[in-house]
Amino acid sequence: MAGNRVKGRNRPKPKSVKAKAVNLSSKRRLSRMGKEQQKGKSGIAAHYVSRNKAMKMLQITLRDFRRLCILKGIYPRDPKKKPNKDKNKTYYHIKDISYLAHEPLLAKFRSFKTFMKKVRKRLAKNEHQDANRMYDKKPEYTLDHLVRERYPRFADSLEDLDDGLCLMHLFANLPSIGSIRVERTEAALRFCREWQLYVAQSRSLRKVFVSVKGIYYQAEVQGVTVTWLVPHKFSQNLPSDVDFRVMLTFLEFYETLLGFVLFKLYHSVGLRYPPKLLTNKDEDGAHLNAIQAVPTGSAMDTEETNESKEKLKPKKKKKKSNQEIESEGKLESLKDALKNIGKAVEEKEESADDQDKDGEEEKQVFAGDEGQAAIQKNHERIEALTNLFKGMRFWLSREVPYEPLEFCITAFGGKILSADSGCDISDASITHHVTDRETVKDRVKSREYIQPQWVFDCVNSKLILPVSRYAPEAKDLPPHLSPFVDNAAEGYMPLYAEEINKLRAARDSVSAPSGLKLQTKEESKKQREETFKTTTEMGEGDEGEDSEDDSEDEAESRYNEELAAEKRGEKSKTEIAKMEVEEDSSEEEEEEEEEEEKKESADEEEEMEEKEQEKVEDSKVEKTVSKLASKDKKKMESFIAKRRFQGHRKGYVFRNGENGLGYYLDTFANAKVTFKPSTRRQSKRAQRLAQKKEEEEMRHMMMSKKAKRLYGRMQHGRKKKQEKVDALKRKRAALSSSSKRRKSR
């Protein structure tokens, strides 16, 4: 029978209710509590995977996994709840890893891995020629599909262009060492030139700031602000703790991205991409002048397309003499040059006429619409500001930074001349001479001599600043203010920024509303003639009130009398009247000045009397204080006996003197200290030690925090060792002295 029998009972004891609730069958437990879930199969742990697990899932090495994540734009995630055991691990989302598993580049990486095994096999057999031949036919891949995936819109690619441009300009300045090859640095330099040429041609540059890190630029490209950093042209030292392989994978992706972006931007402006590289200027060291922007549909564009088509066609071999080849080449070059010159002149004339016509048509169309008129005014204002250096020619000396100045000046409509480009310094068309030397020989009066900072400050302020403060002999240049700082938000306006704001306000008040247009010579002459006529008609001084009543005949007769008097060298009636009025006004002013001087002298006398009284009172107070101090000094004892130092006492010095330990009166407390130069000559050893100590101090000052910490530990260890050595010496000396005493006994 089931259950436990109880003594004195025939039936078993019934089971408790708790036992029935706990001892459930598997079906009842499943229906009541649900299916037991395995560890790591649900919740937050199921959404994240560690890096090692992800590599096992994809079956690739760590190097390929890093490259794939960088190219696809996948980064580690930080889950909210990490397991205690694996807190230091990096985690990825499971969806990102499944996204990587379907990437076509994985197959390329695997095929390249098998290919390299075959190459190594040939090298192991000393078949070097076959290995080189095989390596030339290695499998290649493109990243075009990744650019389309990551940036579905063109605006997205422009917003993510900052990092790519910074990396391109960095690699353009790096030397080709180790994994950094010459091809990569040359490609980076080509992309940097093409980007700067587009910004200069489209007048998109807005801000420039020269800092210790490098030069910060900001451009506005199709409504998107792009900011990038260009390092200074110094010899770069490659740090050992930087993994350049990771940076090279980023560079590989940004190369394809910039290729797409620049192709789109060049064609939006009507230029052919890639621009033509002028090898002669490139070899001479030119920067932007070495690239020529070719407009689409021009003669040069059609010629280049024809040349590329001819290169693709199979060539027929025909033997010609060297003279025939040379003469044909010269004739073709002359024809091309004449065609290009004629077409360039025609295009310029047509473009100028078209611009004038378009501007007039736009004004007529949008005459009634206020919103469109405001947009057109804003557009004209931006054009005027971006053509800041229009009509100016700059000569760049050899000591100034050529590339940033060339970029800024060409981006704002200026032209550059320099010795590197084959120009002459005596050219009369030069308006500004940029130099960084204190003295300039053979100055030309028609030029302005400036320092490079003037160009950057003019770009930031959108204003032609006064040249006097930026002259080569100027020692204190004005501060180079950052255009990236909002002074109103910071709550501090520098003094030079206030001066620039005043100049800008004066410029805006004088300039026409359509833009920054100056008057021509003819307009200024007409304005002067009109003002001269009005002044002669109105007269000067008190005569201007009665001029309305005068007739025209009287005004003409008065004017003729004045001219005749001027020819004779005599003064006219109006001038004599004016002189009398001036004399009367001068007499009144003199009387007023005399009264003011009398008042000032009386005030000064009163102040002098008050000061004398104050001095007398101060002298009385000083005498009483000095008497009290002399009494206190007499009362002060010359010696106070003490066995130990018990703190500082005013007027006393603690020392062991004639009367023993104690406080002695300090006789040199109020004495003036004078230092005389020591006439004693130092020995060569002392000089050497002093120099060594000074060098150590300088080295310690130039150390980093970590180096200082290590140096301190080293010095601490040396001191400890020295203390141990001194202690051993003392012990030995004590033992030797004790042994001598024993022997003497």
C-alpha positions in Angstrom: 0.0 0.0 0.0 1.2 3.5 -0.8 2.1 5.9 2.1 3.6 5.3 5.5 1.7 3.2 8.0 0.9 4.7 11.4 1.0 2.6 14.5 -2.5 1.6 15.6 -4.1 2.3 12.2 -5.0 0.0 9.3 -5.0 2.7 6.6 -1.8 4.7 5.5 -1.2 8.3 6.3 -2.3 10.7 3.5 0.3 12.8 1.7 0.4 16.6 2.4 -0.7 19.3 0.0 2.9 20.6 -0.4 4.1 17.3 -1.7 1.4 17.2 -4.3 2.4 20.7 -5.5 6.1 20.0 -5.7 6.3 16.5 -7.2 4.8 17.5 -10.5 5.0 15.3 -13.6 7.0 16.6 -16.6 3.8 17.4 -18.6 2.2 19.3 -15.7 5.5 21.2 -15.1 5.7 22.1 -18.8 2.1 23.3 -18.9 2.4 25.3 -15.7 5.9 26.8 -15.9 6.7 26.6 -19.6 9.8 25.2 -21.4 13.1 25.6 -19.7 15.3 27.8 -21.8 19.0 27.1 -22.3 21.7 29.5 -21.2 22.7 32.1 -23.9 19.8 31.2 -26.2 17.5 34.2 -25.3 17.6 37.7 -23.8 20.4 40.2 -24.2 23.1 37.5 -24.4 21.5 36.1 -27.6 21.8 39.5 -29.4 25.6 40.0 -28.9 28.6 37.9 -29.9 32.2 38.2 -28.8 34.9 38.9 -31.3 36.5 35.4 -31.2 33.1 33.8 -31.7 32.4 36.0 -34.7 35.7 35.1 -36.2 34.8 31.4 -35.8 31.4 31.9 -37.4 33.0 33.7 -40.4 36.1 31.4 -40.5 38.5 34.3 -41.1 41.6 35.6 -39.4 41.8 38.6 -37.1 43.4 40.8 -39.8 40.7 40.0 -42.4 38.0 40.5 -39.8 39.3 44.0 -39.0 39.6 44.9 -42.7 36.0 43.7 -43.3 34.6 45.6 -40.4 36.3 48.8 -41.4 35.3 48.5 -45.1 31.6 47.7 -44.2 31.4 50.3 -41.5 30.7 47.9 -38.6 31.9 48.8 -35.1 31.8 47.0 -31.7 28.7 47.4 -29.5 28.5 47.8 -25.8 25.7 45.6 -24.3 23.8 46.9 -21.2 24.5 43.8 -19.2 27.9 42.1 -19.6 28.6 38.7 -17.9 31.0 39.0 -15.0 33.5 36.6 -16.6 33.7 38.4 -20.0 33.7 42.1 -19.0 36.9 42.9 -20.9 35.8 41.3 -24.2 34.6 43.2 -27.2 31.1 42.4 -28.5 29.4 42.7 -31.9 25.7 42.6 -32.7 24.6 39.2 -34.2 22.8 41.0 -37.1 26.0 42.8 -38.1 27.9 39.4 -38.2 25.1 37.8 -40.3 25.3 40.9 -42.5 29.1 40.3 -42.9 28.5 36.6 -43.7 26.8 37.5 -47.0 29.6 39.9 -48.1 31.2 39.1 -51.5 34.6 40.3 -50.3 34.7 37.2 -48.0 35.1 35.0 -51.1 37.8 37.3 -52.4 39.7 37.1 -49.1 39.6 33.3 -49.1 40.7 33.0 -52.8 43.6 35.4 -52.0 44.6 33.2 -49.1 44.7 30.0 -51.3 46.6 32.0 -53.9 49.3 33.0 -51.4 49.7 29.4 -50.4 50.6 28.5 -54.0 53.0 31.5 -54.2 54.8 30.4 -51.0 55.0 26.8 -52.3 56.9 28.1 -55.4 59.2 30.2 -53.2 59.9 27.2 -51.0 61.0 25.3 -54.2 63.3 28.3 -55.2 61.2 29.0 -58.2 61.3 32.8 -57.9 60.5 33.7 -61.5 57.4 31.6 -61.4 56.4 33.1 -58.1 56.8 36.6 -59.4 54.8 35.8 -62.5 52.0 34.3 -60.4 52.0 37.3 -58.0 51.5 39.7 -60.9 48.2 37.9 -61.7 46.9 38.0 -58.1 43.1 38.2 -57.6 41.8 41.8 -57.3 38.6 43.3 -55.9 36.8 46.7 -56.0 34.9 48.6 -53.3 32.4 50.4 -55.5 29.5 48.4 -54.2 30.4 49.3 -50.6 30.3 53.0 -51.4 26.8 52.6 -52.9 25.6 50.6 -49.9 26.9 52.9 -47.2 26.0 56.2 -49.0 22.7 55.9 -50.8 22.4 59.7 -51.2 25.2 62.1 -52.4 24.6 64.4 -49.4 25.5 61.5 -47.0 28.8 61.0 -48.7 29.6 64.8 -48.4 28.8 64.7 -44.6 31.2 61.8 -44.1 34.0 63.4 -46.1 35.8 65.2 -43.2 37.7 62.1 -41.9 38.6 61.0 -45.5 40.1 64.4 -46.3 42.1 64.6 -43.1 43.5 61.1 -43.7 44.4 61.9 -47.4 46.3 65.0 -46.4 48.1 63.1 -43.7 49.3 60.3 -46.0 50.2 62.9 -48.7 52.9 64.3 -46.3 54.1 60.9 -45.0 57.3 59.3 -46.3 57.2 55.9 -48.1 58.6 53.5 -45.4 57.6 49.9 -44.7 53.9 49.2 -45.4 53.4 52.8 -46.8 54.3 52.6 -50.4 55.0 55.3 -52.9 51.9 54.6 -55.0 49.6 55.2 -52.0 51.3 58.6 -51.0 51.2 59.7 -54.7 47.5 58.8 -55.0 46.7 60.7 -51.8 48.6 63.8 -53.0 46.6 63.6 -56.3 43.3 63.4 -54.5 44.3 66.4 -52.3 45.2 68.5 -55.3 41.9 67.6 -57.1 39.8 68.5 -54.1 41.6 71.8 -53.5 41.3 72.7 -57.2 37.5 72.0 -57.1 37.1 74.2 -53.9 39.1 77.0 -55.6 37.2 76.8 -58.9 33.8 76.7 -57.2 34.7 79.5 -54.7 33.5 77.3 -51.8 36.2 78.1 -49.2 34.8 79.9 -46.1 37.2 79.7 -43.2 41.0 79.2 -42.6 42.8 78.9 -39.3 46.5 78.3 -38.8 47.2 76.3 -35.6 50.0 74.3 -34.0 48.6 71.0 -35.4 48.2 72.3 -38.9 45.9 74.4 -41.0 42.1 74.0 -40.6 40.0 74.7 -43.6 36.2 74.8 -44.0 34.3 74.8 -47.3 30.6 74.9 -48.1 29.9 72.3 -50.8 26.3 72.1 -52.1 25.0 73.3 -48.7 27.1 70.9 -46.6 30.0 72.3 -44.5 33.2 70.2 -44.8 36.0 70.8 -42.4 39.5 69.2 -42.7 43.0 69.5 -41.3 46.2 69.8 -43.4 49.5 69.2 -41.5 52.4 71.5 -41.8 55.1 70.7 -44.3 57.7 69.2 -41.9 59.6 65.9 -42.0 57.3 63.4 -40.3 58.5 60.8 -37.8 56.4 57.6 -37.8 55.6 56.5 -34.3 56.1 52.8 -33.5 52.9 52.3 -31.4 50.6 53.2 -34.4 49.3 50.3 -36.5 49.5 51.7 -40.1 47.9 48.6 -41.6 44.6 49.6 -40.0 45.0 53.2 -41.3 45.8 51.9 -44.8 42.5 50.0 -44.9 40.7 53.2 -44.1 42.7 54.9 -46.8 41.8 52.2 -49.3 38.1 52.9 -48.7 38.4 56.7 -48.7 40.2 56.5 -52.1 37.2 54.9 -53.8 34.8 57.3 -51.9 36.7 60.4 -53.0 36.9 59.1 -56.6 33.0 58.9 -56.7 32.5 62.3 -55.0 35.0 64.3 -57.1 33.6 62.8 -60.3 30.2 64.0 -59.3 31.4 67.5 -58.1 33.5 68.2 -61.2 30.7 67.3 -63.6 28.3 69.5 -61.6 30.5 72.5 -62.2 31.0 71.5 -65.9 34.6 70.2 -65.7 36.1 67.0 -66.9 37.3 64.5 -64.3 40.2 63.6 -63.8 41.8 67.0 -64.6 44.8 67.2 -66.8 48.2 66.9 -65.1 51.0 69.2 -66.5 54.1 67.1 -66.1 56.5 70.0 -66.7 55.0 72.1 -63.9 54.7 69.1 -61.6 58.4 68.4 -62.0 59.2 72.0 -61.2 57.3 71.7 -57.8 54.0 73.5 -58.6 51.0 72.5 -56.5 47.6 73.6 -58.0 49.2 75.1 -61.2 50.3 71.6 -62.1 46.7 70.6 -62.6 44.6 72.1 -65.4 40.8 72.0 -65.1 39.4 71.1 -68.6 35.7 72.1 -69.3 33.5 69.3 -70.6 32.8 69.5 -74.3 35.8 71.7 -75.0 38.5 71.1 -77.7 40.9 69.6 -75.1 38.3 67.2 -73.8 37.4 65.9 -77.3 41.1 65.5 -78.1 41.7 63.5 -75.0 38.8 61.3 -75.6 40.0 60.7 -79.2 43.5 59.9 -77.9 42.1 57.4 -75.5 40.0 55.7 -78.3 43.1 55.6 -80.5 45.1 53.9 -77.8 42.5 51.2 -77.5 42.6 50.5 -81.3 45.2 48.1 -82.7 48.2 49.9 -84.0 49.5 49.5 -87.5 53.3 49.6 -87.8 54.6 52.1 -90.4 58.2 53.0 -90.7 58.9 56.8 -90.9 62.1 58.8 -90.7 63.0 60.7 -87.5 62.9 64.1 -89.4 59.3 63.4 -90.6 58.2 62.4 -87.1 59.7 65.6 -85.6 58.2 67.9 -88.3 54.7 66.3 -87.9 54.8 66.7 -84.2 55.8 70.4 -84.4 53.0 71.1 -86.9 50.4 69.4 -84.8 51.5 71.2 -81.6 51.3 74.6 -83.5 47.8 73.8 -84.8 46.6 72.8 -81.4 48.0 75.9 -79.7 46.4 78.2 -82.3 43.0 76.4 -81.9 43.1 76.5 -78.1 44.0 80.2 -78.1 41.2 81.2 -80.5 38.6 79.0 -78.7 39.6 80.3 -75.2 39.2 83.9 -76.3 35.8 83.2 -77.9 34.6 81.2 -74.8 35.6 84.1 -72.5 33.8 86.7 -74.6 30.7 84.5 -74.9 30.7 83.7 -71.1 31.0 87.4 -70.2 28.1 88.3 -72.6 26.0 85.4 -71.3 26.5 86.4 -67.7 25.5 90.0 -68.4 22.4 88.9 -70.3 21.5 86.4 -67.6 21.8 88.9 -64.8 19.6 91.4 -66.7 17.0 88.8 -67.5 16.9 87.6 -63.8 16.4 91.1 -62.6 13.5 91.6 -65.0 11.9 88.3 -64.1 12.1 88.7 -60.3 11.4 92.4 -60.2 8.0 92.0 -58.4 8.9 89.0 -56.2 10.5 90.2 -52.9 11.6 86.8 -51.8 13.4 86.0 -55.0 14.9 89.5 -55.0 16.4 88.9 -51.5 17.8 85.5 -52.6 19.4 87.2 -55.7 20.9 89.9 -53.5 22.3 87.3 -51.1 23.8 85.4 -54.1 25.4 88.6 -55.4 26.8 89.4 -52.0 28.4 85.9 -51.7 29.9 86.3 -55.2 31.4 89.7 -54.2 32.8 88.2 -51.0 34.3 85.1 -52.7 35.9 87.4 -55.3 37.7 89.2 -52.5 41.2 89.2 -54.2 39.8 89.8 -57.7 42.2 91.9 -59.8 45.1 91.4 -57.3 48.4 89.7 -58.3 50.5 88.3 -55.5 54.2 87.6 -55.6 55.1 84.8 -53.1 58.7 84.8 -51.8 60.5 81.5 -51.3 60.4 81.6 -47.4 56.5 81.7 -47.2 54.3 78.6 -47.1 53.4 78.3 -50.8 50.7 75.7 -50.9 48.2 77.2 -48.4 48.7 80.7 -49.7 48.1 79.6 -53.3 45.0 77.7 -52.3 43.5 80.7 -50.3 44.4 83.3 -52.9 43.1 81.3 -55.9 39.9 80.4 -54.0 39.1 84.1 -53.6 39.8 85.2 -57.2 43.5 86.3 -56.9 46.4 85.3 -59.1 49.8 84.1 -58.0 53.3 84.8 -59.4 56.5 83.3 -58.0 60.0 82.4 -59.0 59.1 78.7 -59.1 56.5 79.3 -61.7 59.0 81.1 -63.9 57.8 84.7 -63.4 59.9 87.8 -62.9 59.9 89.8 -59.7 60.1 93.1 -61.7 56.6 92.5 -63.2 54.7 95.8 -63.1 51.3 94.0 -62.7 52.2 92.7 -59.2 50.0 94.5 -56.5 51.0 92.6 -53.3 54.4 91.2 -52.3 54.1 88.4 -49.6 57.3 88.0 -47.6 58.4 86.8 -44.2 61.6 88.8 -43.9 62.1 91.9 -41.8 64.0 93.8 -44.5 63.1 93.9 -48.2 65.6 95.3 -50.7 64.7 97.4 -53.8 61.1 98.1 -52.8 58.6 99.1 -55.5 56.2 102.0 -54.6 53.3 100.6 -56.5 53.2 97.4 -54.4 52.0 96.5 -50.9 54.5 94.5 -48.8 52.7 92.1 -46.4 53.2 89.1 -44.2 51.4 85.8 -44.9 49.0 86.3 -42.0 47.3 89.2 -43.8 45.9 86.7 -46.4 44.4 84.4 -43.8 42.9 87.2 -41.8 41.3 88.8 -44.9 39.7 85.4 -45.8 38.2 85.0 -42.3 37.0 88.6 -42.0 35.7 88.7 -45.7 37.3 92.1 -45.9 40.5 93.7 -47.3 42.2 94.7 -44.0 44.6 97.7 -43.6 48.2 96.7 -44.7 50.1 98.8 -42.2 49.8 96.4 -39.3 51.0 93.4 -41.4 54.1 95.1 -42.9 57.4 93.1 -42.9 59.0 95.4 -40.4 56.0 95.2 -38.0 57.1 93.4 -34.8 53.8 93.0 -33.0 51.3 91.4 -35.5 47.6 91.5 -34.7 46.2 88.3 -33.1 45.2 85.5 -35.6 41.6 85.0 -34.4 39.9 81.7 -34.9 36.8 81.9 -37.1 35.4 78.7 -35.5 34.8 80.5 -32.2 31.4 82.2 -31.6 32.3 85.3 -29.6 28.7 86.1 -28.7 28.2 82.6 -27.3 31.5 82.7 -25.4 30.7 86.1 -23.9 34.0 87.6 -24.8 34.8 89.8 -27.8 38.6 90.4 -28.5 39.7 94.0 -29.3 40.8 93.1 -32.8 37.5 91.5 -33.5 35.7 94.7 -32.5 38.0 96.7 -34.9 37.2 94.3 -37.7 33.4 94.6 -37.0 33.7 98.4 -37.2 35.6 98.2 -40.5 32.9 95.8 -41.8 30.1 98.1 -40.7 31.8 101.1 -42.5 32.3 99.0 -45.6 28.6 98.0 -45.6 27.4 101.6 -45.1 29.6 102.8 -48.0 29.1 99.9 -50.5 26.2 99.5 -52.8 23.4 97.1 -51.8 24.1 94.8 -54.8 27.6 94.0 -53.6 31.1 95.3 -53.0 31.4 97.4 -56.2 33.7 100.4 -56.4 33.0 103.5 -58.5 34.7 103.9 -61.9 36.9 107.0 -62.7 34.2 108.5 -64.9 31.5 108.2 -62.2 33.8 109.7 -59.6 34.6 112.7 -61.9 30.9 113.3 -62.5 30.2 113.2 -58.8 33.0 115.7 -58.1 31.6 118.1 -60.8 28.1 117.9 -59.3 29.3 118.6 -55.8 31.4 121.6 -57.1 28.4 123.1 -58.8 26.2 122.7 -55.7 28.8 124.4 -53.5 29.3 127.3 -55.9 25.6 127.8 -56.1 24.9 127.5 -52.4 27.9 129.5 -51.2 29.5 129.1 -47.8 28.9 130.4 -44.2 26.1 133.0 -43.7 25.7 133.6 -47.4 24.0 130.2 -47.8 20.8 131.4 -46.2 20.3 134.2 -48.8 21.2 132.0 -51.8 17.7 130.9 -52.4 16.6 134.6 -53.0 19.5 135.3 -55.4 18.8 134.9 -59.1 20.9 132.8 -61.4 22.6 135.9 -63.0 23.8 137.2 -59.7 25.3 133.7 -58.8 27.1 133.6 -62.2 28.5 137.2 -61.8 29.7 136.3 -58.2 31.4 133.2 -59.5 33.2 135.1 -62.3 34.4 137.8 -59.8 35.9 135.0 -57.6 37.7 133.4 -60.5 39.1 136.8 -61.6 40.3 137.5 -58.0 42.0 134.1 -57.9 43.8 134.8 -61.2 45.1 138.2 -59.9 46.2 136.5 -56.6 43.8 138.6 -54.5 41.1 137.4 -52.1 37.5 137.5 -53.0 34.7 139.1 -50.9 33.4 135.7 -49.7 36.9 134.8 -48.5 37.4 138.1 -46.6 34.0 137.6 -44.9 34.9 134.1 -44.0 38.3 135.2 -42.5 36.4 137.8 -40.4 34.0 135.2 -39.1 36.9 132.9 -38.3 38.8 135.6 -36.4 35.7 136.4 -34.3 35.2 132.7 -33.5 38.9 132.3 -32.6 38.7 135.3 -30.1 35.7 133.8 -28.4 37.4 130.4 -28.1 40.5 132.1 -26.6 38.4 133.8 -23.9 36.7 130.5 -23.1 40.1 128.8 -22.8 41.4 131.5 -20.4 38.4 131.1 -18.1 38.9 127.3 -18.1 42.6 127.6 -17.3 41.8 130.0 -14.3 39.3 127.4 -12.9 41.8 124.6 -13.3 44.6 126.5 -11.6 42.3 127.3 -8.6 41.4 123.6 -8.3 45.0 122.6 -8.4 46.0 125.0 -5.6 43.2 123.6 -3.4 44.4 120.0 -4.0 48.0 121.0 -3.2 47.0 122.5 0.1 45.0 119.3 1.1 48.0 117.1 0.2 50.4 119.2 2.3 48.1 118.9 5.3 47.9 115.1 4.8 51.7 114.9 4.7 52.1 116.8 8.0 49.6 114.5 9.7 51.4 111.4 8.3 54.8 112.6 9.5 53.4 113.1 13.1 52.0 109.6 13.1 55.4 108.1 11.8 57.3 109.9 14.5 55.1 108.5 17.3 55.4 105.0 15.8 59.2 105.3 15.5 59.5 106.4 19.2 57.4 103.4 20.3 59.5 101.0 18.2 62.8 102.4 19.7 61.4 101.9 23.2 60.5 98.3 22.3 64.0 97.7 20.8 65.6 98.9 24.0 63.4 96.6 26.0 64.3 93.6 23.8 67.0 91.4 25.4 70.2 90.7 23.5 70.1 86.9 24.4 67.3 84.4 25.5 68.6 81.0 26.7 66.8 78.0 25.2 67.8 74.4 25.0 65.9 73.7 21.7 64.3 75.6 18.9 60.8 76.8 19.9 59.7 78.5 16.7 60.6 81.8 15.0 60.8 85.0 17.0 60.7 88.4 15.4 64.1 90.2 15.5 65.9 87.0 16.8 68.0 84.2 15.4 68.4 80.8 17.0 72.1 79.6 17.0 74.9 78.3 19.2 76.9 81.4 20.1 79.1 82.8 22.9 76.4 82.3 25.6 75.4 78.8 24.3 72.2 77.7 22.6 69.5 80.3 22.4 67.9 83.2 20.6 70.4 86.0 19.7 69.4 89.5 18.6 69.4 89.7 14.8 71.6 92.8 14.0 71.3 92.3 10.2 67.5 92.2 10.2 67.1 95.7 8.6 70.4 95.7 6.7 70.2 95.9 2.8 71.5 92.8 1.1 73.9 93.4 -1.8 75.5 90.7 -3.9 78.9 91.1 -5.5 80.0 89.0 -8.4 82.6 86.4 -7.3 86.1 87.1 -8.6 87.1 83.6 -7.9 87.8 81.6 -11.1 86.1 78.2 -11.4 88.2 75.2 -12.3 87.6 73.3 -15.5 86.2 70.4 -13.6 83.7 72.6 -11.7 82.6 74.2 -15.0 82.1 70.8 -16.5 80.0 69.6 -13.6 77.9 72.8 -13.6 77.3 72.4 -17.3 76.3 68.7 -16.8 73.9 69.6 -14.0 72.3 72.3 -16.2 71.9 69.8 -19.1 70.3 67.3 -16.7 67.9 70.0 -15.5 66.9 70.9 -19.1 66.5 67.2 -20.0 64.3 66.8 -16.9 62.1 69.8 -17.9 61.7 68.5 -21.5 60.6 65.0 -20.3 57.1 63.7 -20.5 55.1 62.8 -17.3 55.8 59.1 -17.8 59.5 59.6 -18.3 59.7 61.9 -15.3 58.0 59.2 -13.2 60.5 56.5 -14.4 63.4 58.9 -13.9 62.3 59.6 -10.3 62.1 55.9 -9.5 65.6 55.4 -10.9 67.0 58.3 -8.8 65.1 56.9 -5.8 66.8 53.5 -6.3 70.2 55.1 -6.7 69.7 57.0 -3.4 68.7 53.8 -1.6 71.8 52.0 -2.9 74.0 54.9 -1.9 72.5 54.8 1.6 73.2 51.1 1.9 76.8 51.6 0.8 77.2 54.4 3.4 75.8 52.2 6.1 78.2 49.4 5.2 81.1 51.8 5.3 80.1 53.0 8.7 79.8 49.4 10.0 83.2 48.5 8.7 84.7 51.7 10.2 83.1 50.8 13.6 84.4 47.2 13.4 87.9 48.3 12.5 88.0 50.9 15.4 86.7 48.3 17.9 89.3 45.8 16.7 92.1 48.4 17.2 90.9 49.1 20.7 91.0 45.4 21.6 94.5 45.1 20.3 95.7 48.2 22.2 94.2 46.6 25.4 
